[in-house]
C-alpha cells in the first residue's frame, strides 16, 4: 500500500502534467512521458525532494518549447 505522501506527490504531478499539456497545447501522453523522464533524472541525484516537481515542470516546458 503506497503511503499518503507518495500518493499526494503523484496527484500533484498529474495536476502539473495536465496543466503543462493545456498550457503548451501538446498531447497529454507526450507531456507525461517528458515530465516523468525529467522527474526521474532529477530524483536520481536530489538530496532534497521538495521542489522536484517544480524543476521537472520547468524542464518539461523547456523541452516542449524546443520541440515546437
KEFI-642293 format. One line per 4 residues: their letters; for each residue x, y, z of N, C-alpha, C, O. Coordinates in steps of 0.02 Angstrom, whole numbers. Each point is the difference from the previous one (the first is absolute). Layout:
BEGIN
a> X,Y,Z,X,Y,Z,X,Y,Z,X,Y,Z ~ ...
end
This chain:
BEGIN
xxxx> 42,-59,0,-42,59,0,44,62,0,42,8,44 ~ -51,37,-93,42,60,-2,-16,47,58,-57,3,23 ~ 108,32,-1,-12,48,54,-34,62,-28,0,12,-60 ~ -30,27,105,-39,58,-22,44,54,-31,-23,37,-43
xxxx> 87,-33,64,45,51,-29,12,-15,-74,0,46,-41 ~ 12,-109,24,13,-16,-70,-64,6,-41,2,20,-58 ~ -59,-35,88,-64,9,-34,-14,74,-14,-23,18,-54 ~ 39,23,104,-9,72,-9,46,26,-54,-20,42,-41
xxxx> 83,-66,39,48,22,-50,-23,-22,-69,5,39,-48 ~ -30,-100,41,-24,-24,-64,-59,42,-25,-5,16,-59 ~ -40,1,105,-57,42,-18,23,70,-21,-26,28,-48 ~ 74,-2,84,28,66,-17,35,-2,-68,-7,47,-39
xxxx> 44,-100,27,34,-7,-65,-51,-6,-56,9,30,-53 ~ -63,-67,64,-52,-7,-51,-32,67,-15,-14,16,-58 ~ 3,24,109,-27,68,-10,48,43,-40,-20,36,-46 ~ 84,-40,62,51,39,-35,4,-22,-73,7,42,-45
xxxx> -10,-106,33,3,-27,-69,-60,24,-40,8,22,-57 ~ -67,-25,86,-61,23,-34,4,75,-16,-18,22,-54 ~ 43,16,103,6,73,-11,50,15,-55,-11,45,-41 ~ 67,-80,40,50,10,-52,-27,-18,-69,13,35,-49
xxxx> -50,-89,45,-29,-21,-64,-48,53,-26,0,16,-59 ~ -40,12,104,-47,52,-20,37,64,-20,-15,31,-51 ~ 63,-12,91,39,61,-12,38,-2,-66,3,50,-36 ~ 27,-108,21,42,-6,-59,-36,-27,-61,29,-5,-55
xxxx> -93,-13,64,-40,-28,-55,32,-63,-29,1,-11,-61 ~ 26,-30,105,31,-63,-19,-42,-58,26,-36,8,49 ~ 39,-66,-82,-38,-58,25,23,-21,69,60,0,15 ~ -107,-19,26,15,-20,69,52,-56,4,45,4,41
xxxx> -50,-57,-82,51,-53,5,72,24,-15,47,-25,31 ~ -40,72,-76,66,27,-16,28,39,60,57,-9,20 ~ -99,51,8,20,40,58,16,-46,59,50,11,35 ~ -92,-60,-24,11,-47,55,66,-37,-6,36,-8,49
xxxx> -20,-15,-109,63,-35,-12,60,44,15,47,-21,34 ~ -48,82,-59,56,46,10,5,19,74,55,1,28 ~ -111,13,4,1,19,71,29,-57,42,43,12,42 ~ -66,-72,-53,24,-57,40,74,-12,-11,36,-18,47
xxxx> -13,28,-108,72,-7,-14,40,53,37,51,-16,31 ~ -74,78,-34,35,54,34,-2,-9,76,50,11,34 ~ -108,-32,-8,-7,-11,72,48,-55,24,32,8,51 ~ -28,-62,-89,44,-55,18,73,21,-1,38,-19,44
xxxx> -19,58,-94,69,25,-3,18,42,61,53,-8,30 ~ -98,53,-12,12,43,57,0,-40,66,42,11,43 ~ -89,-57,-37,-7,-38,62,62,-44,12,17,-13,58 ~ 15,-10,-111,57,-45,7,58,32,38,37,-34,34
xxxx> -31,100,-38,56,34,33,-21,50,54,42,32,31 ~ -107,-26,-20,-25,50,47,12,-22,72,-10,-58,19 ~ 33,105,21,6,-12,72,-61,27,36,-18,-24,54 ~ -14,74,-83,-61,28,27,-52,-4,-56,13,22,-56
xxxx> -70,-49,72,-50,-14,-54,-59,48,1,-49,-11,-37 ~ 51,63,77,-57,45,6,-20,34,-65,-60,11,-11 ~ 107,4,-31,-15,39,-61,10,-40,-64,4,30,-54 ~ -1,-96,59,11,-41,-60,-53,12,-54,16,8,-58
xxxx> -80,-6,79,-54,9,-49,5,68,-35,-12,5,-60 ~ 30,46,97,8,66,-29,56,2,-52,-9,26,-55 ~ 66,-55,73,56,-2,-47,-15,-45,-60,19,16,-56 ~ -52,-72,68,-18,-45,-54,-49,34,-48,4,-8,-61
xxxx> -51,46,88,-48,37,-42,36,52,-43,-15,7,-59 ~ 62,28,89,38,50,-38,40,-33,-56,0,25,-57 ~ 33,-80,72,39,-35,-51,-46,-29,-54,18,-1,-59 ~ -76,-22,79,-48,-26,-49,-23,55,-46,-3,-9,-61
xxxx> -14,66,89,-21,58,-41,54,20,-49,-14,15,-58 ~ 76,-14,82,56,17,-44,9,-51,-56,11,18,-58 ~ -17,-82,75,8,-53,-51,-56,4,-51,12,-9,-60 ~ -72,24,82,-56,6,-47,9,62,-45,-18,-2,-59
xxxx> 44,55,86,12,61,-39,52,-13,-55,-5,26,-55 ~ 56,-66,72,51,-17,-50,-28,-44,-55,24,2,-57 ~ -74,-42,73,-31,-45,-49,-43,37,-50,-9,-23,-56 ~ -19,79,77,-48,37,-42,33,39,-55,-33,33,-40
end
